[in-house]
Amino acid sequence: MKIISTNIAQPTTIIWQGKEVTTGIYKKPTDVPIYLGKEAVRGDEVSDRKVHGGEFKACYLFSANHYPHWQALYPNLDWTYGMLGENITIEGLDEKQLYIGDIYKLGNALVQITQPREPCFKFAYKFENKDVLQQFIDHGHSGTYVRVLGEGNVKTGDTFKLIEHAKDSVSIFHFFELLYAEDKNKTHIKLLLHNDALPLRIRKRLNFFLR
């Protein structure tokens, strides 16, 4: 798989429910390599550390293959890579083939697949339509966050290559489906309870559905 674009954001202030809110969702393509650190991409705005950045969300990847779907739904937006809020846009990225705990070489960095993106109000604000949240969930292709096991640079033209496949795991696609399903797949939950590529708080949240 090939890196199509690397994207970072400067802090942007929006007005939400009458209050100023800072966001890093307005990412734009860069013409220089980006550096993947343990907690975040160097130079990228991470405004709310409760839901972005940190060990399990150090960098967000999204597939270039899904851009036509979103461009068709929102043709009047100003489209560039990074529009879905991703740091790295990858050709051929398939959430059905990405398993939680998989380890990949990403440019000069070593990363581990952790969890899908869950869309928030800032995403809806950017797309100027609250319906985009449900559309994103229904489409099922969430992109993925990664943990950075080995820091390094990533640039356009680099590759995303599987190094080690996680055993007894669940794909990002099926985990994203699980998060929003009314009838939770308990087999998938049991596979994830001891997967340390997921933060403990999420595993505790999943364990609740087995009671």
Secondary structure, 3 states (H helix, E strand, C coil): CEEEEEEECCCEEEEECCEEEEECCCCEECCCCEEECCCCECCCCCCCCCCCCCHHHCEEEEEHHHHHHHHHHCCCCCCCCCCCCCCEEEECCCHHHCECCCEEEECCEEEEEEEECCCCHHHHHHHCCCHHHHHHHHHCCCCEEEEEEECEEECCCCEEEEEECCCCCCEHHHHHHHHHCCCCCHHHHHHHCCCCCCCHHHHHHHHHHHC
